[in-house]
Amino acid sequence: MKHKRIPYGTSNFKQLIETNSLYIDKTRFIEQLEQQVDFAIFLRPRRFGKSLFISTLWYYYDEYHQNNWDSLFSDLYIGKYPTKLKSSYKILFLEFSGIVTDNYESIYQGFNYKIKDALLGFLKKYGYTQEDWQRLSKRDTPESQMSAFFEITQEDKIYLLIDEYDHFANSILGSDFELFKEIVGKGGFVRSFYETIKTATQTGVVEKLFITGVTPITLDSLTSGFNIGDNISNDSIFNELAGFTPNETKIVLNTLQDECIELKHKEHQDKLFQDITHFYNGYKFSVDAENTLYNASLVMYFVKKYNSKTCQYPMKMLDSNIASDYGRIMQLFNIGDKEANYEVLNELIYEGEVLATLKDKFNFGSSTGDSFARDEFITLLFAMGFVTIKEQQLNKIKFTIPNYVIKHLYFNYFQAEIEQRTQLKFNTQKLENALFELAINHQIKPFESELKKVVNLLSNRDIQNFSEKHLQTLMLTLLNSSDFYFIKSEAEVNKKYPDIMLLQRSPFDINYQYLFELKFSKKKNKDWEQKKQQGIEQIKGYLKLKDIRSLKNLKSYLVISNGDKLEMLLVEP
């Protein structure tokens, strides 16, 4: 992998190959698609590599690029085992990102422009006549444009690629459900658009189709007019089509070894892989899948930002552009019963998992309340990458939070919810200063003071249900304001599970690491001293463990509270 360019943010297959960029070979899936499905719908979270795979399909099947086929594909799996349909189609590519969603008119104009631009580009690229261009240009609706296009191309074989089919629809759905129904529901221009595609597949003009998106939330509207697509998103055979497997991730990380001297040694390679796994791994899209997957864009981001000369990690492990993507998509949490959705989020944060039935598509009917309940909300979280499959239990699936960066986003969201529901405004500057004092000067009091404010307020509101789990969640919410620690919650250490650990992470040069054991004493119970002693003994047991003894400048604290009061006690070995 020496001298390979890291293509972060690039989704053009030809550009990657011609610039000697690192390309993780997914072309074996071209063969599987060709053998098993003609009209495929493939959903994955944002930034997972869907657009790059569509670009790969484009150059593989496009007759226009057949003279370049060998130079592009000869070193890849599909170049060694080509299929009979390579370079045999005209490619129509449509994508629906970037449409302004302020109102009906802006959406309609953006959608219409995207279609007309793609259709005219197709006619010019493949040498159609000026008369054909003019015939198409006279049509002024998405449906009429598509109908005219398929009349013009009726003697051709077309492979239709649609990227991000639901991008603009998801944006509308989070803010204006009535507008969403008007656009994609019965009689809407989106449904009419897909009806023309269905007709083209029946007449044979469109022989193959591959559609990508994020959520199944508009599939019902799409498939009501276009009911021939196969949703392959949760098929085990296509689990690894987008995202990186563990072995593929190691291939990407190996590019760092040329410059980073530390990574010549296996122990540093292993540590790097463990950290990347902690941050970016955990996604599973089929209950029968063998591998969990890494977010491909985030792995590439890490390698791009890694300082190979000093062997230091990026200061931020989550690209701010990707974080803003997740922030926008969180607007979808408002669909249906927001309070019921919030309870699901609470369950995920406190318990780490939820049980639900995975939905193939949603049928909203006349109102969200009747058709968007717990299962639908959890399916939406799954589609967006906020939860992933842990295991199947009878006819239901247990979902869990996939990795550290997603858990971090949950805590950011949870903090915002706490502020909204309690009118408590977190003092961000005070909290950042408190965590700085922890890391540099071993000053616990500023953080203890901030934690007490939140615990006292929330426990007094719901003391009957307040528990050690609530205490732990609130503490993690505050600690997640820091970027300079690995924050591990109930992580296994020599078969023991400390409640919270703050561990040093590259590139930050901190002075102190921390272990916290939490205890909660009910107000009516007189077990404060007993709980305190239990916590102290637990910590002393942890401090005897080999992996914990090896941590430099580790400070261990018992955090005990009953809601009214909270103490943080330093525990020495």
C-alpha positions in Angstrom: 0.0 0.0 0.0 3.0 2.2 -0.2 2.6 5.7 -1.7 -1.2 5.4 -2.0 -3.0 8.7 -1.8 -5.8 8.8 0.9 -9.0 9.8 -0.9 -11.0 11.3 1.9 -14.3 12.8 0.6 -13.8 11.5 -2.9 -16.6 9.4 -4.4 -15.5 9.3 -8.1 -14.2 5.8 -8.9 -12.2 6.9 -12.0 -10.5 9.7 -10.2 -9.4 7.4 -7.4 -7.9 4.8 -9.8 -6.2 7.3 -12.0 -4.6 9.3 -9.1 -3.2 6.1 -7.5 -5.5 6.6 -4.5 -6.3 3.9 -2.0 -9.3 1.9 -3.1 -10.9 -0.8 -1.0 -12.0 -3.4 -3.6 -15.8 -3.9 -3.4 -16.2 -5.1 -7.0 -17.1 -8.6 -6.0 -20.5 -7.3 -5.2 -21.0 -6.3 -8.9 -20.9 -10.0 -9.7 -23.4 -10.8 -6.9 -25.8 -8.1 -7.9 -25.8 -9.1 -11.5 -26.5 -12.7 -10.6 -29.3 -12.0 -8.0 -31.2 -8.8 -8.6 -32.0 -6.4 -11.4 -33.7 -3.6 -9.5 -32.0 -3.0 -6.2 -32.6 -0.6 -3.3 -29.7 -0.3 -0.9 -29.9 1.8 2.3 -27.0 2.7 4.6 -26.2 5.6 7.0 -24.6 8.8 5.6 -20.9 8.7 4.7 -20.7 5.0 4.4 -19.4 4.7 0.8 -22.6 4.3 -1.1 -21.8 7.0 -3.7 -18.4 5.5 -4.4 -20.0 2.1 -5.1 -22.5 3.7 -7.5 -19.6 5.4 -9.3 -17.9 2.0 -9.6 -21.1 0.6 -11.2 -21.2 3.5 -13.5 -17.7 3.0 -14.9 -18.0 -0.8 -15.0 -21.2 -0.9 -17.0 -21.0 2.3 -19.1 -20.4 1.6 -22.8 -19.0 5.1 -23.1 -16.0 4.2 -20.9 -15.3 0.7 -22.5 -12.0 1.8 -23.9 -10.8 2.7 -20.4 -12.2 -0.5 -18.8 -8.9 -2.4 -18.6 -7.0 0.5 -17.1 -9.7 1.1 -14.5 -10.5 -2.5 -13.5 -7.6 -4.8 -14.4 -6.1 -4.9 -10.8 -9.5 -5.4 -9.1 -11.5 -8.6 -8.4 -14.0 -7.8 -11.2 -11.2 -7.2 -13.7 -10.0 -10.7 -13.1 -13.5 -12.2 -13.2 -15.5 -9.9 -15.5 -19.2 -10.5 -16.0 -20.9 -10.8 -19.4 -22.7 -7.4 -19.0 -19.6 -5.2 -18.5 -19.6 -2.1 -20.7 -23.0 -2.9 -22.2 -25.3 -0.1 -21.0 -25.9 3.6 -21.3 -25.9 5.0 -17.8 -28.5 7.4 -16.5 -27.4 8.9 -13.2 -29.7 10.9 -10.9 -28.9 12.2 -7.4 -31.1 14.3 -5.2 -28.8 16.0 -2.7 -28.5 19.7 -2.4 -32.2 20.5 -3.1 -33.3 23.6 -1.2 -36.2 22.5 1.1 -37.6 25.8 2.2 -41.0 25.3 0.6 -43.0 23.3 -2.0 -41.9 25.6 -4.9 -38.1 25.4 -4.1 -38.3 21.6 -3.7 -40.2 21.2 -6.9 -37.9 23.4 -8.9 -34.8 21.7 -7.5 -36.2 18.2 -8.2 -37.2 19.3 -11.7 -33.8 20.9 -12.5 -31.9 17.8 -11.2 -33.9 15.6 -13.6 -33.7 17.8 -16.7 -30.0 18.4 -16.2 -29.3 14.7 -16.0 -31.5 13.8 -19.0 -30.1 16.4 -21.3 -26.6 15.4 -20.1 -27.4 11.8 -21.1 -28.6 12.8 -24.6 -25.5 14.9 -25.3 -23.1 12.3 -23.9 -24.5 9.5 -26.1 -24.8 11.5 -29.3 -28.6 12.1 -29.6 -29.9 14.7 -32.1 -30.6 18.4 -31.5 -34.3 17.5 -32.2 -34.2 15.0 -29.3 -32.8 17.7 -27.0 -35.5 20.2 -28.0 -38.2 17.6 -27.6 -37.1 17.0 -24.0 -36.5 20.6 -23.2 -40.2 21.5 -24.0 -41.4 19.2 -21.1 -41.7 21.1 -17.8 -42.6 18.5 -15.2 -40.5 15.6 -13.8 -43.1 13.0 -15.0 -43.4 14.4 -18.5 -39.6 14.8 -18.8 -39.1 11.2 -17.9 -41.8 10.0 -20.2 -40.3 11.9 -23.2 -36.8 10.6 -22.3 -37.9 7.0 -22.3 -39.7 7.5 -25.6 -36.5 8.9 -27.1 -34.4 6.1 -25.7 -36.8 3.2 -26.3 -34.4 1.2 -28.5 -31.6 1.5 -25.9 -30.5 -0.5 -22.9 -30.2 1.7 -19.8 -28.8 1.1 -16.3 -30.4 3.7 -14.0 -28.4 4.8 -11.0 -30.2 6.9 -8.3 -28.0 8.2 -5.4 -29.5 9.6 -2.2 -33.1 9.1 -3.3 -34.5 10.3 0.1 -32.1 13.1 0.8 -34.5 16.0 0.3 -37.5 14.0 1.6 -35.7 13.3 4.9 -35.0 17.1 5.3 -38.7 17.9 4.8 -40.0 15.1 7.0 -38.1 16.3 10.1 -39.7 19.8 9.9 -43.0 19.6 7.9 -44.9 16.3 7.7 -47.8 17.8 5.7 -45.4 19.1 3.1 -43.7 15.7 3.0 -47.1 14.0 2.3 -48.0 16.5 -0.4 -44.7 15.8 -2.2 -44.2 12.0 -1.9 -47.7 10.8 -1.1 -50.5 9.8 -3.5 -50.7 12.4 -6.4 -47.3 13.9 -5.4 -44.7 14.6 -8.1 -42.2 12.2 -6.5 -44.5 9.3 -6.7 -45.5 10.2 -10.3 -41.8 10.3 -11.2 -41.2 6.7 -10.0 -44.3 5.5 -11.8 -42.6 6.5 -15.1 -39.5 4.5 -14.1 -41.7 1.5 -13.4 -43.2 1.7 -16.9 -39.7 1.9 -18.4 -38.6 -1.3 -16.6 -41.7 -3.0 -17.9 -41.0 -2.0 -21.5 -37.4 -3.0 -21.2 -35.8 0.4 -21.6 -34.4 0.3 -18.1 -32.9 -3.2 -17.7 -31.1 -2.5 -14.4 -31.5 -0.1 -11.5 -29.6 0.6 -8.3 -31.0 3.1 -5.8 -29.2 4.3 -2.6 -30.5 6.2 0.4 -30.4 6.3 4.1 -33.8 5.5 5.6 -36.8 3.4 4.6 -39.0 6.3 5.6 -40.0 7.2 2.0 -40.0 3.6 0.6 -43.7 3.3 1.0 -44.3 6.4 -1.1 -41.7 5.2 -3.6 -42.8 1.7 -4.0 -46.5 2.5 -4.2 -45.7 3.8 -7.6 -42.7 1.6 -8.2 -43.2 -1.8 -6.6 -40.6 -3.9 -8.4 -37.5 -2.9 -6.5 -35.7 -5.4 -4.2 -34.6 -3.9 -0.9 -31.2 -5.7 -0.3 -30.2 -3.6 2.6 -30.5 -6.3 5.3 -29.4 -9.3 3.2 -26.4 -10.9 4.8 -24.7 -11.3 1.4 -24.6 -7.5 0.9 -23.8 -6.6 4.5 -20.2 -5.6 3.5 -21.1 -3.8 0.3 -20.5 -0.4 2.0 -18.3 0.2 5.1 -15.1 -1.5 5.9 -14.6 -5.0 7.4 -11.8 -5.5 10.0 -9.4 -6.7 7.4 -10.2 -3.8 5.1 -9.7 -1.4 7.9 -6.3 -2.9 8.6 -5.3 -2.4 5.0 -6.2 1.3 5.3 -4.3 1.6 8.6 -1.2 -0.1 7.1 -0.7 3.0 5.0 0.5 4.8 8.1 3.4 2.5 8.7 5.7 4.0 6.1 6.2 7.2 8.0 5.3 6.4 11.7 8.2 4.6 13.3 6.1 3.4 16.2 3.9 1.5 13.9 6.8 -0.7 12.8 6.1 -2.5 16.1 3.2 -4.9 16.5 2.1 -3.6 19.9 1.5 -0.1 18.5 -0.3 -1.5 15.5 -2.6 -3.5 17.8 -3.2 -0.4 20.0 -4.1 1.7 16.9 -6.5 -1.0 15.6 -8.1 -1.3 19.1 -8.7 2.4 19.3 -10.1 2.7 15.8 -12.4 -0.2 16.6 -13.6 1.5 19.8 -14.4 4.7 17.8 -15.7 3.6 14.4 -16.6 -0.1 14.4 -19.8 -2.0 15.4 -22.2 -1.7 12.5 -24.2 -4.8 11.5 -27.0 -4.7 9.0 -28.1 -8.3 8.9 -28.7 -10.7 11.8 -26.8 -13.3 9.8 -23.8 -11.2 9.0 -20.4 -12.5 10.1 -18.5 -9.1 10.4 -19.3 -5.9 12.1 -18.3 -2.9 10.0 -16.4 0.3 10.4 -17.7 3.7 9.1 -15.6 4.0 5.9 -15.5 7.8 5.8 -14.4 8.1 9.4 -11.6 5.6 9.0 -10.4 7.5 6.0 -10.8 10.8 7.9 -8.6 9.4 10.7 -5.9 8.3 8.3 -6.0 11.6 6.4 -5.6 13.6 9.7 -3.2 11.3 11.4 0.2 12.9 11.9 2.5 10.1 10.7 5.7 12.0 11.5 4.8 12.4 15.2 2.5 9.3 15.3 -0.4 11.4 16.8 -4.1 11.0 16.4 -6.3 13.8 15.1 -7.5 16.2 17.9 -11.1 15.4 16.9 -12.0 11.8 16.1 -15.3 12.9 14.4 -15.1 15.1 11.3 -17.2 18.2 12.0 -18.9 17.9 8.6 -20.1 14.4 9.5 -21.1 15.6 12.9 -23.3 18.3 11.3 -24.9 15.6 9.1 -25.9 13.7 12.1 -27.1 16.9 13.8 -29.5 17.6 10.8 -30.7 14.1 10.7 -31.6 14.2 14.4 -34.5 16.4 13.4 -36.2 13.2 12.5 -36.5 12.4 16.2 -39.5 14.8 16.2 -41.6 12.5 14.0 -44.5 10.9 15.7 -44.7 11.0 19.5 -41.7 12.9 20.6 -42.1 11.9 24.2 -42.2 8.2 23.3 -39.1 8.7 21.1 -37.4 10.3 24.1 -38.1 7.3 26.2 -36.4 5.1 23.7 -33.4 7.4 23.8 -33.4 7.2 27.6 -33.5 3.4 27.4 -30.5 3.4 25.0 -28.5 5.8 27.2 -29.3 4.1 30.5 -29.4 0.4 29.4 -27.3 0.5 26.2 -29.8 -1.5 24.2 -33.4 -1.7 23.0 -35.7 -4.5 21.6 -37.8 -3.9 18.5 -39.1 -5.3 15.3 -37.2 -4.1 12.2 -39.6 -2.5 9.7 -39.0 -2.8 5.9 -40.8 0.4 5.2 -43.2 2.9 6.8 -46.8 3.6 5.9 -47.8 6.9 7.4 -51.4 6.9 6.4 -53.2 10.1 7.5 -51.2 10.9 10.7 -47.9 10.0 12.2 -49.4 9.1 15.5 -51.2 6.0 14.1 -48.3 4.6 12.2 -45.0 5.8 13.6 -44.5 4.1 16.9 -41.7 2.5 18.9 -40.7 0.0 16.2 -40.7 2.6 13.5 -38.6 5.0 15.5 -36.0 2.4 16.3 -35.9 1.3 12.7 -35.2 4.9 11.8 -32.3 5.0 14.4 -31.0 1.8 12.8 -31.1 3.2 9.3 -29.3 6.4 10.3 -26.6 4.4 12.1 -27.5 5.5 15.6 -28.1 1.9 16.7 -27.1 -1.4 15.2 -28.0 -5.1 15.3 -26.7 -6.9 18.4 -28.7 -10.2 18.2 -32.0 -11.7 17.3 -34.5 -12.8 20.0 -37.5 -14.7 18.5 -39.1 -12.3 16.0 -37.5 -9.2 17.5 -34.0 -7.7 17.3 -31.9 -6.4 20.1 -30.3 -3.1 19.0 -27.3 -1.4 20.6 -25.2 1.8 20.2 -22.5 0.8 17.7 -19.4 2.8 18.8 -17.9 5.6 20.8 -18.5 8.5 18.3 -22.2 7.6 18.1 -22.4 7.3 21.9 -20.7 10.8 22.1 -23.5 12.2 19.9 -26.1 10.7 22.1 -24.7 12.4 25.1 -24.6 15.7 23.3 -28.2 15.3 22.4 -29.1 14.2 25.9 -27.4 17.3 27.3 -29.5 19.5 25.0 -32.7 17.6 26.1 -31.8 18.1 29.8 -31.4 21.8 29.2 -34.7 22.0 27.4 -36.7 20.0 29.9 -35.3 21.5 33.2 -34.4 25.0 32.1 -31.0 24.2 33.4 -28.4 25.9 31.2 -25.0 24.2 31.3 -22.1 26.6 31.6 -20.0 25.2 28.8 -16.9 27.3 29.7 -17.1 26.3 33.4 -17.4 22.6 32.4 -14.5 22.8 30.0 -12.4 24.5 32.6 -13.3 21.9 35.2 -12.3 19.0 32.9 -9.1 20.9 32.1 -8.3 21.1 35.8 -9.0 17.4 36.2 -6.6 16.5 33.4 -3.7 18.9 34.2 -3.8 19.7 37.9 -5.8 16.9 39.6 -8.4 19.4 40.8 -11.6 17.5 41.4 -13.7 20.2 43.1 -14.7 22.2 40.0 -16.1 19.1 38.2 -17.7 17.9 41.5 -19.5 21.2 41.8 -20.9 21.0 38.2 -22.1 17.4 38.7 -23.8 18.3 42.0 -25.9 21.0 40.3 -27.3 18.6 37.8 -27.8 15.6 40.1 -29.6 17.7 42.7 -32.0 19.2 40.2 -32.8 16.0 38.4 -33.0 13.7 41.4 -35.4 16.1 43.2 -37.7 16.0 40.1 -37.9 12.2 40.0 -36.4 10.8 43.2 -38.4 7.6 43.1 -36.8 6.5 39.8 -33.4 8.1 40.2 -30.7 5.4 40.4 -27.1 4.7 40.0 -27.7 4.4 36.3 -29.0 7.9 36.2 -26.0 9.1 38.2 -23.7 7.4 35.8 -25.5 8.8 32.7 -25.4 12.4 34.1 -21.7 12.1 34.9 -21.0 10.7 31.4 -23.0 13.5 29.9 -20.8 16.1 31.5 -17.5 14.2 30.8 -18.4 14.0 27.1 -17.7 17.7 26.9 -14.1 16.7 26.8 -12.2 15.6 23.6 -8.9 14.8 25.4 -9.9 11.6 27.2 -11.0 8.2 26.1 -14.2 7.8 28.2 -14.9 4.2 28.9 -18.1 3.1 30.7 -18.2 -0.4 32.2 -15.4 -1.5 29.9 -14.0 -5.0 30.7 -10.7 -4.9 32.5 -9.3 -8.3 33.5 -13.0 -9.6 33.8 -13.9 -6.6 36.0 -16.1 -3.6 35.0 -15.2 -0.2 36.5 -18.1 2.2 36.1 -16.1 5.0 34.3 -12.5 5.4 33.3 -10.9 8.5 31.8 -7.9 7.4 29.8 -5.3 9.4 28.0 -5.6 9.5 24.2 -3.3 10.8 21.5 -2.5 13.6 20.7 -3.3 15.2 24.1 -0.6 15.4 26.7 -2.5 15.1 30.0 -1.1 14.6 33.5 -3.8 12.4 35.2 -6.0 9.5 34.3 -9.1 8.6 36.4 -11.2 5.7 37.6 -14.6 6.4 39.0 -16.8 3.9 40.9 -20.4 5.1 41.4 -22.8 4.3 44.3 -26.3 5.6 44.9 -28.1 5.4 48.2 -31.9 5.9 48.4 -32.9 8.7 50.7 -35.1 6.4 52.8 -32.4 3.8 53.2 -29.8 4.2 55.9 -27.1 2.5 53.9 -24.8 5.4 53.0 -21.8 4.2 55.0 -22.4 0.6 53.8 -22.5 1.7 50.2 -19.4 3.9 50.7 -17.4 1.0 52.1 -18.6 -1.3 49.3 -17.4 1.2 46.7 -14.0 1.7 48.4 -13.4 -2.1 48.5 -14.4 -2.4 44.8 -11.9 0.3 43.8 -9.1 -1.3 45.9 -9.8 -4.5 44.0 -9.6 -2.8 40.6 -6.3 -1.2 41.6 -4.8 -4.7 42.0 -5.5 -5.6 38.4 -2.5 -5.8 36.1 -4.0 -3.6 33.4 -5.1 -0.9 35.8 -1.8 -1.0 37.8 0.0 -0.2 34.5 -1.9 3.1 34.0 0.3 6.1 34.8 -0.8 8.8 37.2 -4.2 7.1 37.8 -6.4 8.7 40.4 -9.4 6.7 41.7 -12.6 8.2 43.1 -15.7 6.9 44.7 -18.7 9.0 43.7 -21.6 8.5 46.1 -25.0 10.3 46.1 -28.5 10.1 47.3 -29.8 13.0 45.2 -29.6 15.5 48.0 -25.9 15.2 48.6 -22.9 14.0 46.5 -19.4 13.1 47.6 -16.3 12.3 45.6 -13.7 10.4 47.7 -10.2 9.8 46.6 -9.3 6.1 47.2 -5.6 5.1 47.4 -4.3 1.6 46.7 
